[in-house]
Amino acid sequence: MFSFEVMSILRISELQKIFGDYVSGYNFPTSPQQLYEPVSYILGLGGKRIRPVLAMASYNLYLDEVSAALSAAMAIEVFHNFSLLHDDIMDKADLRRGELPVHLKYDENTAILSGDVMLIQAYTFLEAYETDYLSLIKLFSRTAIEVCEGQRMDMDFELISEVSITDYLRMIELKTSVLLGCAMQMGGILANTSPADQRHLYEFGRNMGIAFQIQDDLLDTFGEVAKVGKKIGGDIQQRKKTYLYLKALELLSASQSARLREIFSSKTELIAEEVTEVIDLFRTAHVKVHAEELMLVYHQLAISHLDAVAVPKERKQVLEQFTATLIQRDN
């Protein structure tokens, strides 16, 4: 079916450039200006473009001409950025990729409405695929619902006192990792690969997404603001019950756990000293090591599914290297 011996596999940096050029050259409507200017602004902030690049890399496992996957990649990127516009409002974020988030550069109502139009636009990009449209739209819609469910769980966790590590992992699976799984499977659908390969591609992305989010949580607490592009300790300030918090409760002494709970149950905005105290408690519990170990477990699960994809091993090396880079990143 696929003539692997005459095909070339593109490096992630090459895929990022192809997609970056596509985004830069894409012309969104210009009127009403206050509706579409924020769309161009958020997409122009760049980022790692992980999700669209995964769709293209998945397609490139089988077929050479990755331009055929660009519309699907754009659907995923526009949807992801739509979710960021709304997330930043809910999280009261003051930085996005080192710049002002849309709700601060413009205003909250603008961010909400521009996010809404981005969600709708994401679906229009899939109209480019007449043959695969139904398969793509079913996967995309299911994923969009799951992302919203994950965001709701994340918000609920801020309001309830008891959350399990299992609950947390399910939340980040929905909020973050299913979109990576979706991106990978979309590439497989467009390449007309087997249902078995599509399943392994999805599971590769899903497990990698969990590892990616654990690393994100680590960077939020232990990273450097200049590299991460957002305020360090934001999750603590929002009292998010991340793996770091939940594991610390398991490992700290009774009095230390009680103090951690006390800080997180406070009804007032946390002061800088309290955020620092939480980070110190995390260090006392050595949760960074435990989080890194869990991240590696999900990374290995991802690789096991990639190994099962029915293409030559050398064609998978780009994705293997990419996943290793993601969990070792500092931003």
N, C-alpha and C positions, 0 to 999 in steps of 0.2 A: 504493500500500500504506500509506504513512504520510502523514498530513495535516500536513505540517510548518508550513503557513501558520497554523494555529490553535493551535500548541503553543508552550509556553514552555520555555526552558532555564534550569536552576537554576545559580546561582553555586556555586563550590566551598565557600565558607563556609556556604551554605545546606545543601548536602549533608552537610557535616561536622556541622552542628547536628542535622539529621534523624537521622543515624546515631548521634551522641553521645547523643541523647535515647533512641534505641532501646536502646542498650547499657545506659544508666542504668536504664531501666525493665524490663530483662530479668531475670527471677528464675531464677538457677541453683539447683539443689538445695542445701539447707543441711546435709544429713547424708550422710556423715560430715563434720563441720565441717573437719577438717584436710585433707580432699581438695578441697573446693569453695571454702573461704575464700581460698586462694591464687589460684584462678581469678578470683574477683571482684577480688582485689587487683591482679593484673597488668593486667586489663582496665580497672580503675579508674584506672590511672596515665595513661591517655589516650594521648598521642602524636599524630602528624599524621594518623593514620587514612588513609594514602595508598591502601592497597590496597582497602579496602571502598569508599572514595569513588570510586575509578576504576571499580569495577563499577557503581556507581549512575550515574556520569557517562556511562559507555558506554551503559547502558540509556536514559538521558535524551536521548541523541542522537536516539533514534527515538520514544520514548514518554514521555508526560507524568507518569504516576503512578509515581514512583520507589519508593513503598512496596513494590511488587511485587518489587523487587530486594533488599530488606533482608535476607532470609534468606540469600541467596547472599553478600551483603556480610559478614554475620556469620560464615558458614562460613570465609571468607577471613581475617577478622580473628582468629578463634579459632585457626585453624591457624597464622597468623603468630606469635601470642603463645605458642603451644605451642613453636614452634621457638626463641623467645627464652629460654624457661625452660631448655631443654636447652643452648642455646648459651652462656648465662651460666655454667653449671656448667663446661662444657668450656673456656671462656676465662678462668675464675676472675675474672669481672667483679665489681667492687664497687659499681657504680652502674648503675641502669636508669632512664632518664628522670628523672634527678636524685634517685632514691630507692633504697632497698636492693633488690637483686634478690631473687627468691623464695627462692633457696637460702641467702641470708644472713638474710633476715627470718624464715624458718622453718628448714629444713635441707635438705641435698641430696636425701635420700630423698623428702621431701615434694615438692620441686620436680620430681623425676623422675616420680613417680606423678601429680601434678596435671597435669603436661605430657601424660602418657599419656591421661588422661581428656579433656583438651582436644582431642587429636587425634581421638578417637572422636566427641566432641561436634560437631566441625566437620562431620563427615559427616552427622550427624543433621539439621543445618540444611538440607541439600539435599533432604531427604525432603519438603519443602514443595512441590516441583515435580514433580508426577507426569508431566506431558507431556514435560518436558525432562530428566528425571532421568538417563536413560542417557547422554545427551550431556554433561551436567554432571559426572557421576561419572567418566566416562572421562578427561575433561580434568583434573579435580581429582586423581585418582589418579596420572596420569602426572606432573603437576606436583609432587605430594608426593614421589614417588620421585626426581625430578630435584633437588629441594631437598636431600634426604638425600645424593645423590651429590655435590652441590656442597659440602656441609659436610664430607664425607669427603675430597674433594680439598683443601679448605682445611686440614684437619688434616694431611694427608700432606705438604703443601708445607712445613710446619714441620719435617719430619723429613728432607727431601732437600735437597741443596745446589744443584742446578740446576733452575730453573723458568723457562720462557719467558714472555714477555708474552702470547703466544697461549694458553698454559696458564692464565695468570691470568684472561684475559678469558673463557675457557670456564668457569672456576670461578665467577666472579661472575655469569655468565649463569645458571648452574644454581642457585646458592645464593640469588640475589636476584631477578634480573630475570624469570625464568619465572613467578614468582608474580604480578608486575604484568601480564604478558601474559595469564595465566590470568584475572585479574580483569576485564580489558578484554573478553576473548572471552566470558566468562560473561555479561556485560551484553548482548553481541550475541546470544548463544544465547537468552536470555530474551526479547529483543525480536523474536526470529524473523527476524533479518536474513539476508542471503545468505551463502553460504560464503566468497565473495570478501571481503565486508566483515568477516566474522569473522577471516579471515587477517590483514587489514590492522590490525584492532583489536589482535590478539595481537602483531603485529610492532611496532606503536606502543608497546605496554606493555613488550615485551621490550627494545627499544632504549633506551627511556626509563629502564628499570631499570638498564641498564649505566651510563648517564650518572649516574644517581642514586647508584650505588655508588661510582663514581670520586669524586664529590663527598663522599660519606661518608668515604672514605679521606683526602681532603684535610682534612676537618674533624677527623678523628681525630688528625692530625699538626699542623695549623696553626690549628685552631679554638680557641675559648675555653671552658673547662670550664663556666662559668656559663651559657653559651648552648647548648652541645652536650649537657649533662646527663650526661656521663661523663668519666672521666679522659682527659686528652690524652696521646697517646703510647702508648695501650693496644696498638695494633697492633705498635708497635716492641717493647714489653715482651714481647709474645707471639711476637715474631720472625716476624710474618706477612709473606710475600713479596708485598707489594702492588705495584701499578704504580709507585708512588713509589720503592720499593726497587729494582725490576728496571730501571727507566729510569736510576736513579742509577748502577747498575753499568755501564751502557753509556756514560755521559757523563763519569764521573769519571776522573781519572788512574789509572794502574796502582796506585800506592801507596795512593791514597784508596779505590779499589775493594777492595784487599786489606784495608784497615782495616775497611771496612764489612762485608765477609764475616767478618772475625775477630769482630767484635761479635756478628753474627747467629749465629755457630757456637758461641758461648759456652754452656757447660752450666749456668752459674749464673744466678740472677736478675739482670737488668740493673739497675745502680744509676742514679740520676737523672742523673748526669753522662754516662753512656753514652747514655742516651736523648737528652739534649741534643746530644751529639756527632753522633748519627745525624741529628737534625733539621738541624744545621749542615751536614752533608755533603749532605743533600737540597737545602738552600738553595744550596750551592756549585754543584751540578749543575743548578740552576734547574728541578727536576722539577715544581714547582708549575705553571709555565707550560705544560709539555708535557702534564701531566695535564688542565689546563683546556682545552687544544686538543683532546685526545682526547674529552673530555666533550662538547664542542660538536659533534664529528663524529657521535657517537651521538644527540645531541639532534636534529640535522638529519635523520638517518635516521628517527628517530621521527616527526618532522613530515611527512616525505615519505609515510609510510604513512597518517598521519591525513588528509593531503590527498587520498589515494586513496579514502577512505571515502565512499560514495555518499549523503551528506547535504549540505544547503546549507552553504556555507562559514561563514556567520555562526553556525551551531549548533556549530561546532568551536572557536570562539574561546575558550570557557571552558577547554577542555583545552589549547589552545596557550598560554594565559596561565599555566595551572597548571604546565606543564612548564618554562616559563621561570623561574617562581618556585622550583621544586625545585632547579634547578642554580645558583641565585643565593642559596640559603638559607645561614644561618649556624648552623643547629642541626639 
